[in-house]
Amino acid sequence: MISLIARPAEPIRLIALDLDGTTLRQDKTVGRRTIEALRAAHAGGVEIALASGRMTPAMSATAEALGIDCCIVSYNGAAVCGRGSAGRQRLFHQPLHSHVARELFAFARERKYQVNFYHDDVIISEDSPHLRPFIEIYKSRTGSPYHLVPSLHDYMHHAPTKLLLVVDPHVRNDIEAELRPRFGSLATIIRTDPEYLEFLDPRVNKGRGVIKLAEHLGIPMSQVMAVGDGENDVPMLEVAGFGIAVANACADCRRAARAFTENDNENDAVAEAVERWVL
């Protein structure tokens, strides 16, 4: 593949990286070449941020693997946290309204779908034999901490950072088609992994999260590079001064990008992006 434009218009001072399908390989590790490229960029004064649909605690291991004091945009932009050395202070938080969460939970419980209710950086979920396989799918992929309870009713007065349904991939798109007319104006609805359907505050997306972080750091968006592969990365690539889609990116992500990598996430696509357009 050939990049659409030769280089960023301005020097890059902040790199925002999606994790799954972009920075992480299939085994959820980061390649040595990627680590070295990001460390070299950081040593040269470039801020590194991780931007994922994952909750904040489930992203810390990647920051540690990089050996970089990264900022974090988590929950698809619903939360922004500062550096680990500063105690991972929350800089921005936009939860889903509690009444929307209650309606979604009532729908899911009636259909016997598994619900992840994110509150205070913990996933609260009902514990039931028919839900356990879906809980294990999410836990095995992300390592996220779960708090299993007999019923979520007692938590519905809280406004969750986000709410996620983990369902059979064969029905996920049908559920979205059914719920979007009812909730499309009340929530940002995102498809990520084949089993996931996420619901966030309607003002939330990765792009807004990266904007909030850049404002905190005093960096103009024209000096931000974002790298991603999925539908949820589109807003981030659109607002960044230089948005890059990795070789394995979806069609929507590629349309939003200013440039593409030749390599995919299994072969250090992020390292290629940093080496070509930052170092």
Salt bridges, closest charged atoms under 4 A:
ASP18 OD1 - LYS206 NZ 2.88
ASP20 OD1 - LYS28 NZ 2.67
ASP20 OD1 - ARG54 NH2 2.83
GLU47 OE2 - ARG83 NH2 2.49
GLU103 OE2 - HIS99 ND1 3.81
GLU103 OE1 - ARG182 NH2 3.44
ASP120 OD2 - HIS119 NE2 3.41
ASP121 OD1 - ARG90 NH2 3.44
GLU126 OE2 - ARG109 NE 3.13
ASP127 OD1 - ARG132 NE 2.74
GLU136 OE2 - LYS139 NZ 3.91
ASP168 OD1 - HIS170 ND1 2.78
GLU176 OE2 - ARG180 NH2 2.60
GLU176 OE1 - ARG191 NE 3.38
GLU178 OE2 - ARG111 NH2 2.54
ASP193 OD2 - ARG141 NH1 3.08
GLU195 OE1 - ARG141 NH1 2.68
GLU198 OE1 - LYS162 NZ 2.85
ASP201 OD1 - ARG203 NE 2.89
GLU231 OE2 - ARG191 NH2 3.12
ASP233 OD1 - LYS206 NZ 2.54
ASP252 OD1 - ARG255 NH2 2.22
GLU272 OE2 - ARG276 NH1 2.74
GLU275 OE1 - ARG33 NH2 2.60
